[in-house]
Amino acid sequence: MYKPPKTSEVRVPRLVGLMAVDARVSAEARGVLLASPDRPDLQLAVVDYVVRQYPAPGVEVPRGAVVTVWFEFGEGEGGGGVREPRPSRPPHGGLRRELDEPGGHSYAACVGFGPP
């Protein structure tokens, strides 16, 4: 395990993207403590992923300072994004030309993408 030198200032590690258990280990190794407003049972969290932290990675803080981490996006902050149905047809261009069959009938025409 990494043992930081005994200085009064430490750099905040990058915790975003880590699982809760890994974030705790990384924070401890760097000499900072963790707190989470959306996980009061932070010591029991294992596989939740950190999505935000404060202070930012690389900032110098006093040894033993508290780094706040969040495991869920807040209202309007991101997440999975907009999901929309995608058409199940081949893209325009090369693939369409590759699927054309000899004899005047193309695959595109058979599935309703172009003229017969």
All heavy atoms as an XYZ file, in Angstrom:
872
protein
N       0.842     -1.164      0.000
C       0.000      0.000      0.000
C       0.895      1.236      0.000
O       1.930      1.274      0.623
C      -0.920      0.013      1.219
C      -1.799      1.232      1.226
S      -2.718      1.561      2.736
C      -3.777      0.179      2.860
N       0.481      2.269     -0.707
C       1.207      3.526     -0.788
C       1.163      4.253      0.553
O       0.108      4.450      1.117
C       0.588      4.402     -1.883
C       1.139      5.802     -1.938
C       2.389      6.046     -2.470
C       0.399      6.865     -1.453
C       2.893      7.325     -2.516
C       0.897      8.150     -1.502
C       2.148      8.386     -2.038
O       2.644      9.653     -2.085
N       2.319      4.624      1.071
C       2.397      5.387      2.314
C       2.914      6.784      1.979
O       4.072      6.951      1.604
C       3.363      4.725      3.305
C       2.899      3.394      3.802
C       1.762      3.584      4.765
C       1.373      2.247      5.350
N       0.273      2.314      6.230
N       2.050      7.797      2.088
C       2.480      9.144      1.767
C       3.451      9.674      2.819
O       3.408      9.253      3.974
C       1.181      9.948      1.770
C       0.268      9.182      2.654
C       0.661      7.740      2.507
N       4.321     10.588      2.425
C       5.217     11.177      3.419
C       4.403     11.988      4.421
O       3.327     12.483      4.107
C       6.144     12.068      2.582
C       5.407     12.314      1.313
C       4.524     11.116      1.092
N       4.923     12.118      5.618
C       4.212     12.837      6.680
C       4.383     14.344      6.485
O       5.259     14.969      7.058
C       4.728     12.410      8.054
C       4.479     10.959      8.354
C       2.997     10.695      8.460
C       2.745      9.234      8.770
N       1.381      8.883      8.712
N       3.547     14.923      5.642
C       3.532     16.365      5.439
C       2.181     16.892      5.902
O       1.226     16.132      6.059
C       3.749     16.728      3.953
O       2.679     16.170      3.194
C       5.076     16.198      3.438
N       2.099     18.195      6.067
C       0.834     18.760      6.524
C      -0.166     18.910      5.381
O      -1.365     18.995      5.612
C       1.072     20.110      7.198
O       1.661     21.004      6.263
N       0.299     18.966      4.136
C      -0.578     19.115      2.970
C      -0.518     17.844      2.117
O       0.545     17.249      1.957
C      -0.139     20.303      2.107
C      -0.218     21.643      2.812
C      -1.626     22.171      2.896
O      -2.355     22.084      1.886
O      -2.003     22.675      3.969
N      -1.666     17.445      1.592
C      -1.733     16.294      0.683
C      -2.555     16.690     -0.538
O      -3.332     17.638     -0.498
C      -2.366     15.051      1.372
C      -1.489     14.552      2.496
C      -3.762     15.357      1.872
N      -2.369     15.971     -1.619
C      -3.162     16.208     -2.829
C      -4.366     15.277     -2.833
O      -4.249     14.091     -2.534
C      -2.330     15.968     -4.082
C      -1.273     17.012     -4.281
C      -0.749     16.962     -5.699
N       0.330     17.888     -5.874
C       0.173     19.154     -6.232
N      -1.030     19.621     -6.451
N       1.211     19.941     -6.372
N      -5.509     15.827     -3.227
C      -6.738     15.043     -3.302
C      -6.633     14.081     -4.486
O      -6.309     14.494     -5.601
C      -7.970     15.964     -3.483
C      -9.234     15.146     -3.689
C      -8.112     16.901     -2.299
N      -6.871     12.786     -4.269
C      -6.815     11.828     -5.383
C      -8.056     11.935     -6.264
O      -9.101     12.434     -5.833
C      -6.767     10.473     -4.676
C      -7.468     10.712     -3.377
C      -7.160     12.134     -2.995
N      -7.946     11.446     -7.492
C      -9.112     11.389     -8.384
C      -9.943     10.183     -7.972
O      -9.493      9.038     -8.050
C      -8.665     11.262     -9.834
C      -9.837     11.137    -10.791
C      -9.386     11.199    -12.242
N     -10.467     10.937    -13.142
C     -11.438     11.796    -13.453
N     -11.430     12.990    -12.902
N     -12.389     11.472    -14.286
N     -11.160     10.439     -7.543
C     -12.034      9.384     -7.051
C     -13.191      9.091     -7.997
O     -13.810      8.031     -7.907
C     -12.582      9.766     -5.669
C     -11.504     10.055     -4.614
C     -12.134     10.620     -3.357
C     -10.687      8.821     -4.321
N     -13.501     10.018     -8.906
C     -14.616      9.834     -9.840
C     -14.342      8.611    -10.709
O     -13.250      8.448    -11.253
C     -14.824     11.085    -10.713
C     -15.871     10.839    -11.782
C     -15.205     12.273     -9.848
N     -15.342      7.740    -10.808
C     -15.206      6.525    -11.601
C     -14.815      5.303    -10.787
O     -14.916      4.189    -11.265
N     -14.373      5.524     -9.557
C     -13.982      4.396     -8.708
C     -15.200      3.849     -7.970
O     -16.143      4.577     -7.665
C     -12.949      4.830     -7.672
C     -11.598      5.295     -8.187
C     -10.713      5.703     -7.001
C     -10.917      4.221     -9.007
N     -15.142      2.558     -7.659
C     -16.163      1.976     -6.797
C     -15.928      2.485     -5.383
O     -14.819      2.891     -5.034
C     -16.099      0.456     -6.828
C     -16.598     -0.137     -8.125
S     -16.823     -1.922     -8.081
C     -15.213     -2.504     -7.667
N     -16.959      2.462     -4.571
C     -16.884      2.994     -3.210
C     -15.732      2.389     -2.422
O     -14.980      3.107     -1.759
C     -18.201      2.761     -2.488
N     -15.563      1.095     -2.503
C     -14.502      0.437     -1.743
C     -13.123      0.920     -2.205
O     -12.240      1.176     -1.378
C     -14.635     -1.105     -1.821
C     -14.414     -1.616     -3.220
C     -13.700     -1.773     -0.846
N     -12.935      1.092     -3.510
C     -11.654      1.569     -4.031
C     -11.432      3.041     -3.683
O     -10.300      3.461     -3.432
C     -11.587      1.370     -5.550
C     -11.632     -0.100     -5.919
O     -11.134     -0.936     -5.130
O     -12.171     -0.423     -6.995
N     -12.495      3.833     -3.676
C     -12.390      5.248     -3.313
C     -11.940      5.382     -1.861
O     -11.105      6.230     -1.537
C     -13.716      5.953     -3.537
N     -12.486      4.536     -0.982
C     -12.083      4.583      0.427
C     -10.612      4.238      0.591
O      -9.884      4.904      1.324
C     -12.947      3.636      1.261
C     -14.331      4.163      1.536
C     -15.023      3.372      2.643
N     -15.045      1.935      2.413
C     -16.027      1.294      1.784
N     -17.058      1.965      1.304
N     -15.988     -0.005      1.631
N     -10.155      3.215     -0.095
C      -8.749      2.801     -0.004
C      -7.836      3.898     -0.541
O      -6.819      4.234      0.070
C      -8.530      1.464     -0.766
C      -7.063      1.153     -0.922
C      -9.259      0.338     -0.066
N      -8.196      4.480     -1.684
C      -7.388      5.542     -2.287
C      -7.333      6.771     -1.385
O      -6.282      7.377     -1.200
C      -7.962      5.902     -3.655
O      -7.175      6.887     -4.271
N      -8.463      7.147     -0.820
C      -8.511      8.311      0.066
C      -7.654      8.073      1.312
O      -6.878      8.942      1.720
C      -9.951      8.607      0.458
N      -7.770      6.895      1.883
C      -6.988      6.568      3.080
C      -5.497      6.593      2.781
O      -4.707      7.107      3.569
C      -7.398      5.187      3.596
C      -6.667      4.765      4.848
C      -7.058      3.367      5.290
O      -8.246      3.031      5.215
O      -6.155      2.615      5.713
N      -5.109      6.049      1.632
C      -3.703      6.017      1.252
C      -3.137      7.417      1.061
O      -1.953      7.646      1.293
C      -3.522      5.202     -0.030
N      -3.978      8.358      0.638
C      -3.529      9.736      0.418
C      -3.680     10.623      1.642
O      -3.296     11.780      1.618
C      -4.285     10.354     -0.747
C      -3.996      9.713     -2.074
C      -2.515      9.890     -2.436
N      -2.221      9.229     -3.672
C      -1.999      9.862     -4.810
N      -2.015     11.162     -4.862
N      -1.743      9.159     -5.892
N      -4.284     10.111      2.703
C      -4.379     10.885      3.933
C      -5.591     11.786      4.039
O      -5.568     12.765      4.783
N      -6.665     11.480      3.289
C      -7.902     12.259      3.395
C      -9.037     11.342      3.823
O      -8.955     10.126      3.685
C      -8.256     12.981      2.064
C      -7.209     14.026      1.724
C      -8.436     12.011      0.926
N     -10.104     11.941      4.312
C     -11.287     11.200      4.736
C     -12.397     11.394      3.720
O     -12.400     12.374      2.971
C     -11.748     11.707      6.102
C     -10.714     11.641      7.220
C     -11.243     12.343      8.462
C     -10.347     10.206      7.516
N     -13.357     10.473      3.678
C     -14.485     10.581      2.756
C     -15.786     10.807      3.506
O     -15.988     10.274      4.592
C     -14.643      9.297      1.927
C     -13.629      9.016      0.848
C     -14.049      7.792      0.054
C     -13.449     10.192     -0.071
N     -16.661     11.587      2.862
C     -18.032     11.777      3.339
C     -18.926     11.767      2.119
O     -18.500     12.119      1.015
C     -18.162     13.101      4.081
N     -20.176     11.360      2.311
C     -21.113     11.312      1.195
C     -22.509     11.694      1.667
O     -23.092     10.992      2.495
C     -21.144      9.907      0.592
O     -22.099      9.847     -0.435
N     -23.055     12.803      1.125
C     -24.407     13.195      1.543
C     -25.497     12.237      1.068
O     -26.545     12.150      1.696
C     -24.584     14.577      0.916
C     -23.589     14.661     -0.173
C     -22.468     13.743      0.198
N     -25.252     11.509     -0.041
C     -26.286     10.595     -0.528
C     -26.082      9.156     -0.066
O     -26.855      8.284     -0.402
C     -26.433     10.674     -2.056
C     -25.179     10.274     -2.810
O     -24.111     10.098     -2.183
O     -25.243     10.154     -4.045
N     -25.044      8.890      0.708
C     -24.799      7.555      1.278
C     -24.360      7.695      2.731
O     -23.175      7.688      3.029
C     -23.687      6.828      0.509
C     -24.031      6.352     -0.860
C     -24.974      5.156     -0.776
N     -25.139      4.539     -2.061
C     -25.950      4.979     -3.003
N     -26.646      6.061     -2.811
N     -26.069      4.342     -4.144
N     -25.319      7.829      3.662
C     -24.923      7.931      5.067
C     -24.197      6.675      5.550
O     -23.418      6.729      6.483
C     -26.242      8.139      5.810
C     -27.324      7.861      4.839
C     -26.756      7.888      3.470
N     -24.443      5.563      4.879
C     -23.782      4.298      5.225
C     -22.563      4.074      4.323
O     -22.337      2.976      3.831
C     -24.759      3.137      5.091
C     -25.354      3.029      3.696
O     -25.248      3.999      2.914
O     -25.916      1.970      3.373
N     -21.757      5.108      4.135
C     -20.627      5.065      3.213
C     -19.698      3.886      3.489
O     -19.174      3.275      2.563
C     -19.847      6.381      3.277
C     -18.603      6.491      2.413
C     -18.956      6.305      0.944
C     -17.914      7.820      2.632
N     -19.496      3.531      4.746
C     -18.589      2.427      5.071
C     -19.118      1.081      4.600
O     -18.364      0.127      4.443
C     -18.315      2.389      6.578
C     -17.598      3.617      7.085
C     -16.291      3.881      6.337
O     -15.521      2.968      6.063
N     -16.060      5.135      6.003
N     -20.437      1.005      4.338
C     -21.029     -0.243      3.870
C     -21.146     -0.308      2.347
O     -21.362     -1.375      1.783
C     -22.421     -0.433      4.493
C     -22.466     -0.490      6.020
C     -23.898     -0.605      6.493
C     -21.611     -1.625      6.548
N     -21.025      0.840      1.683
C     -21.136      0.874      0.218
C     -19.926      0.178     -0.380
O     -18.793      0.388      0.058
C     -21.227      2.317     -0.271
N     -20.162     -0.638     -1.409
C     -19.065     -1.389     -2.018
C     -18.980     -1.129     -3.517
O     -17.968     -0.669     -4.012
C     -19.227     -2.909     -1.750
C     -18.128     -3.694     -2.429
C     -19.231     -3.189     -0.266
N     -20.042     -1.442     -4.253
C     -19.967     -1.409     -5.712
C     -20.579     -0.160     -6.339
O     -20.666     -0.069     -7.546
C     -20.610     -2.665     -6.346
C     -19.829     -3.902     -5.975
C     -22.065     -2.784     -5.938
N     -21.004      0.813     -5.539
C     -21.506      2.062     -6.103
C     -20.328      2.855     -6.650
O     -19.244      2.855     -6.065
C     -22.220      2.880     -5.028
C     -23.443      2.181     -4.501
O     -24.188      1.633     -5.329
O     -23.640      2.167     -3.277
N     -20.539      3.548     -7.765
C     -19.471      4.314     -8.388
C     -19.562      5.790     -8.031
O     -20.640      6.372     -8.026
C     -19.529      4.170     -9.915
C     -19.030      2.828    -10.381
C     -19.891      1.746    -10.482
C     -17.698      2.639    -10.700
C     -19.435      0.501    -10.898
C     -17.226      1.406    -11.116
C     -18.096      0.345    -11.216
O     -17.641     -0.885    -11.620
N     -18.423      6.406     -7.774
C     -18.354      7.834     -7.484
C     -18.593      8.595     -8.788
O     -17.930      8.334     -9.796
C     -16.977      8.215     -6.899
C     -16.867      9.719     -6.694
C     -16.714      7.462     -5.604
N     -19.544      9.526     -8.792
C     -19.843     10.303    -10.000
C     -19.389     11.757     -9.882
O     -19.338     12.469    -10.880
C     -21.343     10.262    -10.363
C     -21.776      8.843    -10.704
C     -22.200     10.851     -9.255
N     -19.074     12.205     -8.646
C     -18.658     13.591     -8.447
C     -17.888     13.678     -7.137
O     -18.124     12.880     -6.228
C     -19.898     14.480     -8.398
C     -19.638     15.944     -8.459
C     -20.930     16.713     -8.591
N     -21.925     16.239     -7.635
C     -22.954     16.949     -7.218
N     -23.153     18.143     -7.680
N     -23.814     16.465     -6.355
N     -16.975     14.626     -7.060
C     -16.227     14.811     -5.824
C     -15.913     16.285     -5.615
O     -15.869     17.059     -6.562
C     -14.936     14.005     -5.829
C     -13.826     14.601     -6.688
C     -12.561     13.782     -6.651
O     -12.549     12.688     -7.207
N     -11.510     14.291     -6.028
N     -15.709     16.653     -4.335
C     -15.272     17.997     -3.985
C     -14.407     17.890     -2.746
O     -14.807     17.258     -1.785
C     -16.461     18.920     -3.687
C     -15.996     20.309     -3.327
C     -15.679     21.216     -4.328
C     -15.828     20.695     -2.000
C     -15.218     22.479     -4.002
C     -15.364     21.952     -1.679
C     -15.057     22.836     -2.682
O     -14.587     24.078     -2.377
N     -13.239     18.476     -2.767
C     -12.575     19.270     -3.790
C     -12.100     18.420     -4.967
O     -12.068     17.195     -4.890
C     -11.403     19.913     -3.064
C     -11.248     19.216     -1.765
C     -12.485     18.431     -1.514
N     -11.749     19.118     -6.022
C     -11.323     18.468     -7.260
C      -9.999     17.718     -7.067
O      -9.223     18.039     -6.161
C     -11.161     19.522     -8.355
N      -9.728     16.739     -7.938
C      -8.458     16.013     -7.854
C      -7.270     16.959     -8.036
O      -7.324     17.889     -8.832
C      -8.523     15.030     -9.021
C      -9.945     14.963     -9.423
C     -10.581     16.238     -9.004
N      -6.212     16.704     -7.283
C      -4.988     17.482     -7.414
C      -4.901     18.690     -6.506
O      -3.845     19.284     -6.354
N      -6.009     19.078     -5.885
C      -6.009     20.225     -4.985
C      -5.273     19.841     -3.707
O      -5.439     18.734     -3.187
C      -7.461     20.660     -4.666
C      -7.495     21.725     -3.587
C      -8.146     21.133     -5.920
N      -4.446     20.752     -3.186
C      -3.766     20.488     -1.922
C      -4.677     20.860     -0.759
O      -5.252     21.943     -0.746
C      -2.454     21.266     -1.851
C      -1.395     20.697     -2.758
C      -0.027     21.295     -2.504
O       0.145     22.032     -1.515
O       0.868     21.018     -3.298
N      -4.813     19.926      0.167
C      -5.648     20.126      1.360
C      -4.845     19.665      2.572
O      -3.883     18.904      2.439
C      -6.975     19.335      1.263
C      -7.835     19.842      0.119
C      -6.720     17.851      1.131
N      -5.231     20.100      3.762
C      -4.543     19.610      4.963
C      -4.769     18.105      5.137
O      -5.837     17.593      4.819
C      -5.218     20.380      6.110
C      -5.914     21.526      5.469
C      -6.227     21.118      4.072
N      -3.757     17.420      5.631
C      -3.902     15.988      5.909
C      -5.086     15.782      6.845
O      -5.278     16.523      7.797
C      -2.617     15.453      6.553
C      -2.674     13.970      6.854
C      -1.347     13.465      7.376
N      -0.289     13.604      6.396
C      -0.130     12.813      5.325
N      -0.966     11.823      5.117
N       0.855     13.002      4.485
N      -5.929     14.806      6.540
C      -7.106     14.515      7.345
C      -8.341     15.300      6.926
O      -9.390     15.156      7.535
N      -8.223     16.121      5.862
C      -9.384     16.876      5.374
C     -10.427     15.916      4.816
O     -10.126     14.788      4.423
C      -8.957     17.862      4.295
N     -11.664     16.387      4.763
C     -12.766     15.567      4.265
C     -13.008     15.880      2.796
O     -13.135     17.037      2.406
C     -14.048     15.821      5.078
C     -15.224     15.067      4.481
C     -13.831     15.425      6.528
N     -13.061     14.826      1.983
C     -13.426     14.935      0.569
C     -14.853     14.409      0.452
O     -15.145     13.299      0.893
C     -12.471     14.111     -0.327
C     -12.935     14.147     -1.771
C     -11.048     14.627     -0.203
N     -15.726     15.225     -0.120
C     -17.122     14.819     -0.293
C     -17.283     14.151     -1.638
O     -16.825     14.679     -2.655
C     -18.058     16.038     -0.196
O     -17.820     16.689      1.054
C     -19.512     15.616     -0.269
N     -17.914     12.979     -1.648
C     -18.165     12.247     -2.893
C     -19.652     11.968     -3.012
O     -20.361     11.850     -2.016
C     -17.366     10.919     -2.955
C     -15.880     11.173     -3.028
C     -17.694     10.012     -1.781
N     -20.124     11.913     -4.257
C     -21.520     11.586     -4.545
C     -21.553     10.345     -5.407
O     -20.713     10.163     -6.285
C     -22.206     12.744     -5.282
C     -22.451     13.938     -4.424
C     -23.592     14.236     -3.756
C     -21.543     15.006     -4.143
N     -23.455     15.425     -3.079
C     -22.204     15.918     -3.306
C     -20.226     15.277     -4.518
C     -21.601     17.074     -2.838
C     -19.619     16.425     -4.053
C     -20.308     17.316     -3.216
N     -22.543      9.498     -5.175
C     -22.670      8.252     -5.915
C     -23.830      8.275     -6.895
O     -23.990      7.358     -7.668
C     -22.828      7.075     -4.951
C     -21.592      6.842     -4.136
C     -21.473      7.366     -2.869
C     -20.544      6.126     -4.661
C     -20.323      7.161     -2.124
C     -19.384      5.910     -3.925
C     -19.280      6.437     -2.661
N     -24.646      9.310     -6.871
C     -25.771      9.423     -7.795
C     -25.771     10.825     -8.373
O     -25.391     11.779     -7.700
C     -27.098      9.184     -7.075
C     -27.247      7.790     -6.546
C     -28.549      7.607     -5.781
O     -29.300      8.577     -5.626
O     -28.795      6.484     -5.348
N     -26.203     10.950     -9.618
C     -26.346     12.263    -10.212
C     -27.544     12.959     -9.590
O     -28.564     12.333     -9.331
C     -26.562     12.160    -11.726
C     -25.304     11.809    -12.463
C     -25.152     10.565    -13.042
C     -24.285     12.731    -12.603
C     -24.010     10.239    -13.735
C     -23.132     12.418    -13.285
C     -22.988     11.166    -13.862
N     -27.431     14.252     -9.372
C     -28.547     15.041     -8.872
C     -29.521     15.351     -9.992
O     -29.301     14.996    -11.155
N     -30.574     16.034     -9.658
C     -31.607     16.407    -10.625
C     -30.996     17.195    -11.778
O     -30.380     18.231    -11.570
C     -32.677     17.241     -9.920
C     -33.867     17.573    -10.778
C     -34.767     16.373    -11.000
O     -34.807     15.478    -10.152
O     -35.425     16.345    -12.050
N     -31.124     16.691    -13.004
C     -30.651     17.399    -14.194
C     -29.151     17.432    -14.376
O     -28.631     18.245    -15.127
N     -28.402     16.548    -13.724
C     -26.949     16.581    -13.817
C     -26.352     15.569    -14.780
O     -25.156     15.469    -14.887
C     -26.329     16.332    -12.445
C     -26.430     17.493    -11.526
C     -25.638     17.255    -10.268
O     -25.440     16.086     -9.887
O     -25.209     18.237     -9.678
N     -27.121     14.794    -15.435
C     -26.525     13.824    -16.343
C     -27.160     12.475    -16.170
O     -28.354     12.360    -15.977
N     -26.338     11.476    -16.191
C     -26.846     10.120    -16.102
C     -26.782      9.452    -17.454
O     -25.869      9.667    -18.225
N     -27.798      8.681    -17.779
C     -27.792      7.887    -19.000
C     -28.085      8.662    -20.260
O     -27.862      8.168    -21.347
N     -28.598      9.880    -20.159
C     -28.892     10.641    -21.364
C     -30.240     10.262    -21.947
O     -31.011      9.513    -21.370
N     -30.504     10.785    -23.130
C     -31.786     10.557    -23.794
C     -31.710      9.249    -24.556
O     -30.780      9.007    -25.314
C     -32.104     11.718    -24.762
C     -33.371     11.436    -25.545
C     -32.212     13.010    -23.999
N     -32.691      8.422    -24.353
C     -32.776      7.167    -25.088
C     -33.839      7.333    -26.155
O     -34.943      7.766    -25.885
C     -33.164      6.025    -24.159
C     -32.267      5.929    -22.957
C     -31.341      4.773    -23.097
N     -30.608      4.604    -21.856
C     -29.306      4.604    -21.800
N     -28.605      4.767    -22.874
N     -28.691      4.426    -20.664
N     -33.509      6.984    -27.377
C     -34.481      7.083    -28.459
C     -34.388      5.845    -29.317
O     -33.325      5.238    -29.433
C     -34.227      8.327    -29.298
C     -32.852      8.354    -29.929
C     -32.560      9.648    -30.645
O     -32.739     10.707    -30.056
O     -32.146      9.574    -31.803
N     -35.487      5.454    -29.909
C     -35.427      4.264    -30.762
C     -34.574      4.525    -31.994
O     -34.589      5.613    -32.558
C     -36.882      4.012    -31.140
C     -37.615      5.250    -30.824
C     -36.818      6.020    -29.819
N     -33.832      3.547    -32.379
C     -32.986      3.635    -33.568
C     -33.580      2.745    -34.643
O     -34.011      1.627    -34.364
C     -31.569      3.148    -33.267
C     -30.884      3.906    -32.170
C     -30.330      5.172    -32.722
N     -29.550      5.820    -31.669
C     -29.256      7.082    -31.673
N     -29.652      7.842    -32.655
N     -28.554      7.605    -30.706
N     -33.591      3.223    -35.890
C     -34.102      2.365    -36.966
C     -33.174      1.169    -37.173
O     -31.967      1.276    -37.019
C     -34.112      3.276    -38.190
C     -33.158      4.370    -37.875
C     -33.149      4.514    -36.387
N     -33.758      0.032    -37.498
C     -32.958     -1.173    -37.692
C     -32.692     -1.400    -39.172
O     -33.049     -2.420    -39.732
C     -33.678     -2.375    -37.082
O     -34.927     -2.533    -37.731
N     -32.057     -0.433    -39.772
C     -31.713     -0.567    -41.185
C     -30.233     -0.270    -41.360
O     -29.623      0.403    -40.530
C     -32.563      0.363    -42.033
C     -32.432      1.801    -41.639
C     -33.339      2.658    -42.485
N     -33.362      3.994    -41.879
C     -34.210      4.917    -42.167
N     -35.144      4.693    -43.064
N     -34.169      6.089    -41.588
N     -29.667     -0.769    -42.441
C     -28.241     -0.516    -42.644
C     -27.990      0.962    -42.919
O     -28.850      1.661    -43.442
C     -27.893     -1.373    -43.863
C     -29.171     -1.736    -44.497
C     -30.240     -1.605    -43.479
N     -26.812      1.455    -42.556
C     -26.496      2.854    -42.797
C     -26.351      3.132    -44.293
O     -26.154      2.228    -45.096
C     -25.163      3.049    -42.079
C     -24.571      1.693    -42.004
C     -25.721      0.744    -41.915
N     -26.457      4.400    -44.659
C     -26.287      4.793    -46.054
C     -24.847      4.537    -46.492
O     -23.938      4.611    -45.702
C     -26.609      6.278    -46.226
C     -28.022      6.602    -45.887
N     -29.076      6.241    -46.684
C     -28.559      7.237    -44.817
C     -30.201      6.642    -46.131
N     -29.917      7.250    -44.987
N     -24.660      4.254    -47.746
C     -23.299      4.130    -48.264
C     -22.919      2.707    -48.582
O     -23.723      1.926    -49.085
N     -21.695      2.357    -48.242
C     -21.067      1.110    -48.651
C     -21.821     -0.146    -48.290
O     -21.961     -1.046    -49.108
N     -22.320     -0.236    -47.086
C     -23.005     -1.450    -46.669
C     -24.233     -1.696    -47.531
O     -24.501     -2.819    -47.938
C     -23.406     -1.365    -45.204
C     -24.114     -2.598    -44.629
C     -23.213     -3.821    -44.765
C     -24.474     -2.383    -43.183
N     -24.953     -0.661    -47.859
C     -26.134     -0.813    -48.692
C     -25.751     -1.346    -50.072
O     -26.408     -2.209    -50.618
C     -26.811      0.546    -48.834
C     -28.280      0.462    -48.916
C     -28.845      1.837    -49.004
N     -30.074      1.868    -48.267
C     -30.800      2.930    -48.100
N     -30.408      4.072    -48.570
N     -31.925      2.857    -47.442
N     -24.664     -0.799    -50.618
C     -24.215     -1.254    -51.934
C     -23.742     -2.705    -51.873
O     -23.942     -3.478    -52.773
C     -23.096     -0.355    -52.447
C     -23.594      0.997    -52.901
C     -22.522      1.743    -53.654
N     -21.340      1.979    -52.837
C     -21.153      3.026    -52.045
N     -22.082      3.942    -51.961
N     -20.056      3.161    -51.354
N     -23.099     -3.084    -50.761
C     -22.607     -4.446    -50.620
C     -23.743     -5.453    -50.579
O     -23.587     -6.586    -50.972
C     -21.774     -4.581    -49.336
C     -20.466     -3.834    -49.362
C     -19.485     -4.434    -50.351
O     -19.487     -5.661    -50.524
O     -18.731     -3.662    -50.944
N     -24.898     -5.044    -50.062
C     -26.009     -5.971    -49.915
C     -26.831     -6.138    -51.191
O     -27.725     -6.968    -51.228
C     -26.925     -5.498    -48.784
C     -26.288     -5.532    -47.396
C     -27.237     -4.928    -46.366
C     -25.903     -6.941    -46.999
N     -26.563     -5.335    -52.224
C     -27.291     -5.484    -53.476
C     -27.025     -6.867    -54.062
O     -25.910     -7.368    -54.046
C     -26.874     -4.415    -54.486
C     -27.405     -3.045    -54.106
O     -28.299     -2.992    -53.239
O     -26.917     -2.060    -54.660
N     -28.091     -7.486    -54.550
C     -27.959     -8.814    -55.126
C     -28.094     -8.734    -56.636
O     -28.778     -7.856    -57.165
C     -29.046     -9.735    -54.562
C     -28.900     -9.959    -53.081
C     -29.963    -10.880    -52.553
O     -30.704    -11.488    -53.359
O     -30.054    -11.005    -51.329
N     -27.451     -9.638    -57.355
C     -27.583     -9.632    -58.819
C     -29.017     -9.967    -59.232
O     -29.758    -10.585    -58.485
C     -26.611    -10.716    -59.271
C     -26.276    -11.516    -58.075
C     -26.594    -10.691    -56.877
N     -29.401     -9.541    -60.407
C     -30.723     -9.868    -60.917
C     -31.691     -8.705    -60.837
O     -32.878     -8.892    -61.023
N     -31.209     -7.514    -60.546
C     -32.063     -6.349    -60.562
C     -32.750     -6.036    -59.255
O     -33.304     -4.963    -59.087
N     -32.790     -6.965    -58.320
C     -33.427     -6.693    -57.033
C     -32.340     -6.471    -55.994
O     -31.500     -7.328    -55.777
C     -34.305     -7.863    -56.588
C     -35.472     -8.089    -57.500
N     -36.524     -7.220    -57.569
C     -35.733     -9.084    -58.375
C     -37.396     -7.671    -58.460
N     -36.934     -8.804    -58.959
N     -32.380     -5.349    -55.390
C     -31.389     -5.082    -54.345
C     -31.995     -5.399    -52.984
O     -33.214     -5.397    -52.814
C     -30.946     -3.612    -54.381
O     -31.993     -2.780    -53.949
N     -31.146     -5.652    -52.061
C     -31.600     -5.901    -50.689
C     -32.336     -4.679    -50.164
O     -33.365     -4.797    -49.522
C     -30.390     -6.221    -49.776
C     -30.771     -6.340    -48.335
C     -31.395     -7.479    -47.858
C     -30.553     -5.293    -47.445
C     -31.775     -7.589    -46.527
C     -30.918     -5.388    -46.124
C     -31.531     -6.542    -45.671
O     -31.891     -6.645    -44.364
N     -31.839     -3.488    -50.477
C     -32.463     -2.264    -50.009
C     -33.893     -2.144    -50.508
O     -34.784     -1.735    -49.788
C     -31.637     -1.042    -50.432
N     -34.113     -2.532    -51.757
C     -35.467     -2.456    -52.319
C     -36.366     -3.500    -51.660
O     -37.553     -3.237    -51.433
C     -35.424     -2.675    -53.829
N     -35.817     -4.661    -51.337
C     -36.624     -5.732    -50.737
C     -37.119     -5.345    -49.336
O     -38.191     -5.745    -48.929
C     -35.820     -7.017    -50.629
S     -35.468     -7.763    -52.222
N     -36.331     -4.577    -48.607
C     -36.742     -4.213    -47.261
C     -37.340     -2.807    -47.194
O     -37.579     -2.290    -46.132
C     -35.581     -4.362    -46.261
C     -35.188     -5.798    -46.101
C     -34.411     -3.492    -46.651
N     -37.585     -2.201    -48.351
C     -38.306     -0.936    -48.394
C     -37.461      0.298    -48.289
O     -37.946      1.345    -47.868
N     -36.168      0.252    -48.656
C     -35.304      1.414    -48.561
C     -35.118      2.145    -49.872
O     -34.614      3.238    -49.896
C     -33.913      1.029    -48.041
C     -33.933      0.546    -46.627
C     -33.506     -0.718    -46.310
C     -34.415      1.357    -45.619
C     -33.529     -1.162    -45.001
C     -34.439      0.899    -44.324
C     -33.989     -0.344    -44.022
N     -35.444      1.551    -50.947
C     -35.185      2.215    -52.222
C     -36.093      1.671    -53.302
O     -36.933      0.809    -53.059
N     -35.930      2.172    -54.508
C     -36.772      1.686    -55.608
C     -36.450      0.257    -55.981
O     -35.320     -0.176    -55.824
C     -36.443      2.650    -56.749
C     -35.106      3.217    -56.414
C     -34.996      3.196    -54.928
N     -37.426     -0.504    -56.452
C     -37.186     -1.907    -56.809
C     -36.333     -2.028    -58.063
O     -36.140     -1.172    -58.809
C     -38.571     -2.477    -57.053
C     -39.496     -1.309    -57.206
C     -38.814     -0.131    -56.594
